[in-house]
Structures are given as C-alpha cells and as structure tokens.
Amino acid sequence: MDYNFKTRAIHSGQVEKNPFHALNPPIFQTSTFTFEDLDHADAVMDFRSTDYVYTRGNNPTLRLLENRIADLEEGKGAVAFSSGMGAISSVLISLLKPNDEVIFHKTLYGSAYSFITEVLKKYGIIGRMVDLTDLEAFKKSITGKTKVVYFESPSNPDLSIIDIRKVSEIASEHSVKVVVDNTFMTPYLQRPLTLGADVVVHSATKYLSGHGDVVAGLAIAKDENYINELKFGTMCEFGSVMSPFNAWLILRGIKTLPIRMREHSKNAQAIAEYLEKSDKILKVNYPGLSSHKGHEVHKSQADGNSGVISFEFKGGLEAAKKFVNSLKLFKIAVSLGDTESLVEVPAILTHRGYPAEELEKFGLTESMVRFSVGLEDVEDLIRDIDLAFKAIGGE
C-alpha cells in the first residue's frame, strides 16, 4: 500500500520484526557480529546473505535509518555518515578524480566551500564558483572536465534559490552529476531526486534529528549501484560511520519531522514578515516572502519554506552584533534546525573562512544575521526581537 509522508516517516524501511514484539526498534550497540559457521561467514562476506559483519559496513539500526530516508527522499538507497561533512566530502570524492572539475554555487556552507576550494584542490580537482541562479552562466561554465555540480537550495546563509529542475536538465545534457544539499528543507518540504538531481546530502544533525543532540550525515541516490560503491568503496574506507545510537536518535526525530517542519515554517514566516517592516533592516532573505527573488521558483519545487531566515542591518556589523547580543530566547550558536531558536552572524561564525574583503561576491555581508527559528511561541520570539531592536535604538 502507498502511504503518505507522515505515515512513512514513522513506519517505512522496516524489513524485520522488532525483537520481543517491541514497539520501537532496538539500538544494536555492537561493533561486530558473529557467524554460525564459516559457510555462513563466507555467504555474508560474499553478499549472498544480508546478515551483518561489522558496524562500519552495516548494522540493523543504520540499515533501518538508511531505508527510511531513502524512502522519504524517493531514492533507491542511502548511506549514513558520522557527520554532514562526512557525507558531503565522501560524495564529492566518490564522483571526482584528479583533473576533474566541480561547479559550485557562489554561496555555500563555509566548510563545504573550504573543502572544495582547499582540500580538493590539493588532489588536482578544480572547483569552479558560479552563480547558479543564472542558468546561462551555468551553461557557459561547463567544460569537458566538469563532472559534478554541487549546491544548496535555499543556499546557506543568503537563501538564494536555484532551479533544481533546470540545472539538472542542463547538467544531464553534459553527463554532469547533480548533488544537492537538502538540509534546510528536508524531504518533507523538498525532494531534489524527483526534480532530476542524482544525489542528495543532509546534515542530519539539523532538522532530521531536530533536537540538537546528534552529529550525523546522510546521502541518498537514485542509483542503487552508486550507493553500494559509496558505502563500501568510500564510507567504509574513510571510516566516517554513524554510530547506532545516533541512528536511533535520528529515527526518533524523523517521526515528528512533518509536525516540526510545519511549525518551524509557520513561525519563520511570521518573523520574516515582522522583520520586513522594521526600519532597521536593509533586506530580509526568506523564500516565503513574495519579495524574495527566488520566491516563484521555490514555490514550483518545494512544499514549504522551512525555518531559516537571514537579514541585513542598515547600521552595519556593530548594529548586528549589538542586536544579537541583546537577544534572550535566540541563543548564539552555529547550528540550526533545533527546537530552540538560534542566531548567528555568518561572517563571524559559520562563514568566517570566506575572504572578508570579498564577501559581496559570495552573496554575503558582514552585517548579515541568520536565524534558525525554533518551536517556541512565536509571540514570545517576536517580543524578544522587539526588545533587542529597542536595545540598539530601534522601533
């Protein structure tokens, strides 16, 4: 039977009954598994059996999480990693070799940008930065060496929107793989594989977990053979394996994902509209606003807007810092997607690796503030913002 998303978030991916008729799956907190005899061991090692050998290769708790996220993203398989950057770096390494090129959007999470421009460069892989909201610029940037295009939509932290369908169509014409970071949206609000992408990555630390108590990553693809290569040819060899306990926590988080994402989106929409009315704010970036440059494209490929907002102060960095330091409910932190509301200044924290003198080129400004809007009462959050405005002489 074809179930809807909310039902699948709770039940999908289960292929074995829980021991002792337990409602929730157990945590298989073990590093290794035993065999009945050497014939059994040979069958498992040769993939003639789906039993387990060693948790770095697979584990029942990890397999359940991989099955569930693959179903929710409408992929053929998934690989669990110990962090979001573990997923991103492993996927890119698996698709690229020396002398290849990877095109990436001009605005990326800071560590992803550093990985492409600094780490991959050491191994002869060229990163080419392009404004992927400009499809003509993307077409012109593709060369015979281009093998991958990598981006987030919405991007972190300026929330620019990239047309996943059109980028995927162009990339397909040139046999270029499309890798999309779907962390901000989650599969509840956006499913890039259905729009033409080849691989989706997540920092499961964020919305998929939702409680700020896990560091984890996931990669999902439409090609089952690729997933097997990613798991056994890259993840296992690099050793970026997720712990069974973290997999269990993410499974628990995913059960409430639809409810949480609706509330995050609802609160963020109200706050974005409030911020847009302030005479202290130069610009508000949120795809749910009709004023957002990518609003219509976003509506065509997503089912909601998520909980991340960024905005720029007219008074520059000092005004932004005083505002952030005056907030009480919004806690200063680099992460996002938690039940608690968080705030940061990207130029100081998550994106400090970008050249300060060239921030504008990357879609950033030093006075940009990023909110991860949580699940508190939105009236309390707006009151907190209002008091911070007053602390710096605002409305």
Buried (B, 14 or more C-beta within 10 A) or exposed (E): EEEEBBEBBBEBBEEEEEEEEEEEBEBBEBEEBEBEEEEEBEBBEEEEBEBBBEBBBBBBBBBBBBBBBBBBBBBBBBBBBBBBBBBBBBBBBBBBEEEBBBBBBBBBBBBBBBBBBEBBEEEEBBBBBBBBBEBEEBBEBBEEEBBBBBBBBBBBBBBBBBBBBBBBBBBEEEEBBBBBBBBBBBBBBBBBBBBBBBBBBBBBBBBBBBBBEBBBBBBBBBBEEBBEBBBBEBBBEBEBBBBBEBBBBBBBBBBBBBEBBEBBBBBBBBBBBBBBEBEBBBBBBBBBBEEBBBBEBBBEBBBBBBBBBBBBBEBEBEBBBBBBEBBEBBBEBBBBBBBBBBBBBBBBBBBEEBEEEEBEEBBBBBBBBBBBBBBBEBEEBBEBBBBBBEEBEBE
